[in-house]
Amino acid sequence: MKANIPSKPIDRKKIMKRVISTIVIAAIYIWTFTSVNIKWDTIFSMRTIENFDRIIPKFFNPAFEETPTIIEMMIETVFIAYTGSFTAAIIAIPLSFLCASNIVKNKFLNTIGMWILGAVRAFPEIILAIIFVAAVGPNPFAGVLAISIGSTGMLGKLYSEVIESIDMNIIESLESSGANKLQILFYGIFPQVLPEFLSYAIYRFEIDVRASSVLGVVGAGGIGTLITFAYLNRNWEEVGMILLAIIVVVTIIDQISGYIRKRLV
């Protein structure tokens, strides 16, 4: 005979929470779509369809004669992303230690660190690029500054979470054996966090390559400058070639960085 397994009691509170959450999410979606003034007749008009028929096919006929110039600007874009990511990876380290509550046991300093990183993350790279272009002029250095500041906020946040997850027993063992702060840092903390620090920095570099491709639109150097000129001249074949170059370079970087990250972590 099969034993009668008692059924689990119905958790009415949990069901009510799920129902309320579903209603709230549905209400937000409905409010969003009803409040946005979308002119469907304009989107699906004959003029829009004619523009698609006229422009989109040109993307698939890239201007290969512009390859040398595009490659040069694409290399500049990668250098902007690399320099910005490298700078951010260094600046983020002290800020991440400031935010890590298990290392800096002062809530006031932790809060200051979190506010700094939060304020930095609040600004998209394109806004930072506009500010730095106004400050230092339209050149790649403005793009490097924008990438550096924008990436510092995200890397600092990720680094602090890595530091807070380290094994504190190792730190306590070093302290009990008489190790000083510098020895604890180099022999107790860095060996635990460096692989993930490098992994996050490489992953951020992938993101920054994509971001730096756009910064040239506002004068911060890179291949975005070519996109602007090609768009203004209605040279859609060149735009298609630029997009092809971006896709190829980003895919190659993704593959290489993915392989490196797997070896690190």
Solvent accessible surface area in square Angstrom, and as a share of the most:
residue,aa,sasa,rsa
1,M,246,1.10
2,K,191,0.81
3,A,89,0.69
4,N,148,0.76
5,I,156,0.79
6,P,118,0.74
7,S,104,0.67
8,K,181,0.77
9,P,127,0.80
10,I,120,0.61
11,D,74,0.38
12,R,177,0.64
13,K,160,0.68
14,K,101,0.43
15,I,84,0.42
16,M,109,0.49
17,K,139,0.59
18,R,159,0.58
19,V,68,0.39
20,I,93,0.47
21,S,58,0.37
22,T,89,0.52
23,I,109,0.55
24,V,74,0.43
25,I,98,0.50
26,A,45,0.35
27,A,52,0.40
28,I,96,0.49
29,Y,131,0.50
30,I,111,0.56
31,W,175,0.61
32,T,56,0.32
33,F,135,0.56
34,T,103,0.60
35,S,68,0.44
36,V,82,0.47
37,N,125,0.64
38,I,58,0.29
39,K,125,0.53
40,W,150,0.53
41,D,113,0.59
42,T,80,0.47
43,I,79,0.40
44,F,141,0.59
45,S,34,0.22
46,M,131,0.58
47,R,185,0.68
48,T,34,0.20
49,I,82,0.42
50,E,101,0.45
51,N,51,0.26
52,F,118,0.49
53,D,100,0.52
54,R,129,0.47
55,I,33,0.17
56,I,64,0.32
57,P,74,0.47
58,K,71,0.30
59,F,54,0.22
60,F,166,0.69
61,N,98,0.50
62,P,24,0.15
63,A,10,0.07
64,F,127,0.53
65,E,134,0.60
66,E,56,0.25
67,T,38,0.22
68,P,97,0.61
69,T,62,0.36
70,I,1,0.00
71,I,90,0.46
72,E,117,0.53
73,M,35,0.16
74,M,6,0.03
75,I,85,0.43
76,E,52,0.23
77,T,0,0.00
78,V,33,0.19
79,F,130,0.54
80,I,5,0.03
81,A,0,0.00
82,Y,123,0.47
83,T,59,0.34
84,G,0,0.00
85,S,7,0.04
86,F,116,0.48
87,T,47,0.27
88,A,0,0.00
89,A,15,0.12
90,I,94,0.48
91,I,71,0.36
92,A,0,0.00
93,I,50,0.25
94,P,86,0.54
95,L,32,0.16
96,S,0,0.00
97,F,28,0.12
98,L,44,0.22
99,C,5,0.03
100,A,0,0.00
101,S,63,0.41
102,N,28,0.14
103,I,54,0.27
104,V,35,0.20
105,K,166,0.71
106,N,68,0.35
107,K,177,0.75
108,F,143,0.59
109,L,69,0.34
110,N,17,0.09
111,T,65,0.38
112,I,64,0.33
113,G,0,0.00
114,M,69,0.31
115,W,186,0.65
116,I,71,0.36
117,L,0,0.00
118,G,28,0.27
119,A,54,0.42
120,V,29,0.17
121,R,84,0.31
122,A,75,0.58
123,F,99,0.41
124,P,72,0.45
125,E,33,0.15
126,I,56,0.28
127,I,72,0.36
128,L,14,0.07
129,A,0,0.00
130,I,85,0.43
131,I,88,0.45
132,F,43,0.18
133,V,27,0.15
134,A,90,0.70
135,A,76,0.59
136,V,57,0.33
137,G,20,0.19
138,P,104,0.65
139,N,53,0.27
140,P,51,0.32
141,F,112,0.47
142,A,0,0.00
143,G,0,0.00
144,V,22,0.13
145,L,42,0.21
146,A,0,0.00
147,I,0,0.00
148,S,5,0.03
149,I,62,0.31
150,G,8,0.07
151,S,0,0.00
152,T,5,0.03
153,G,0,0.00
154,M,75,0.34
155,L,0,0.00
156,G,0,0.00
157,K,56,0.24
158,L,42,0.21
159,Y,3,0.01
160,S,5,0.03
161,E,86,0.38
162,V,8,0.05
163,I,0,0.00
164,E,78,0.35
165,S,86,0.55
166,I,17,0.09
167,D,67,0.35
168,M,56,0.25
169,N,100,0.51
170,I,72,0.37
171,I,9,0.05
172,E,99,0.44
173,S,68,0.44
174,L,43,0.21
175,E,89,0.40
176,S,99,0.64
177,S,90,0.58
178,G,64,0.62
179,A,22,0.17
180,N,83,0.42
181,K,166,0.70
182,L,114,0.57
183,Q,80,0.35
184,I,12,0.06
185,L,48,0.24
186,F,104,0.43
187,Y,152,0.58
188,G,2,0.02
189,I,9,0.04
190,F,37,0.15
191,P,77,0.49
192,Q,49,0.22
193,V,0,0.00
194,L,75,0.37
195,P,48,0.30
196,E,63,0.28
197,F,6,0.02
198,L,90,0.45
199,S,15,0.09
200,Y,68,0.26
201,A,18,0.14
202,I,38,0.19
203,Y,100,0.38
204,R,23,0.09
205,F,37,0.15
206,E,8,0.04
207,I,56,0.28
208,D,0,0.00
209,V,1,0.00
210,R,101,0.37
211,A,22,0.17
212,S,1,0.00
213,S,6,0.04
214,V,81,0.46
215,L,3,0.02
216,G,3,0.03
217,V,74,0.42
218,V,43,0.25
219,G,22,0.21
220,A,0,0.00
221,G,9,0.08
222,G,0,0.00
223,I,0,0.00
224,G,0,0.00
225,T,34,0.20
226,L,21,0.10
227,I,39,0.20
228,T,34,0.20
229,F,114,0.48
230,A,1,0.01
231,Y,111,0.42
232,L,110,0.55
233,N,112,0.58
234,R,138,0.50
235,N,53,0.27
236,W,25,0.09
237,E,50,0.23
238,E,23,0.10
239,V,12,0.07
240,G,5,0.05
241,M,16,0.07
242,I,0,0.00
243,L,72,0.36
244,L,73,0.36
245,A,16,0.12
246,I,28,0.14
247,I,109,0.55
248,V,71,0.41
249,V,35,0.20
250,V,20,0.11
251,T,67,0.39
252,I,90,0.46
253,I,24,0.12
254,D,40,0.21
255,Q,127,0.57
256,I,95,0.48
257,S,4,0.03
258,G,16,0.15
259,Y,131,0.50
260,I,69,0.35
261,R,61,0.22
262,K,164,0.69
263,R,174,0.63
264,L,59,0.30
265,V,117,0.67
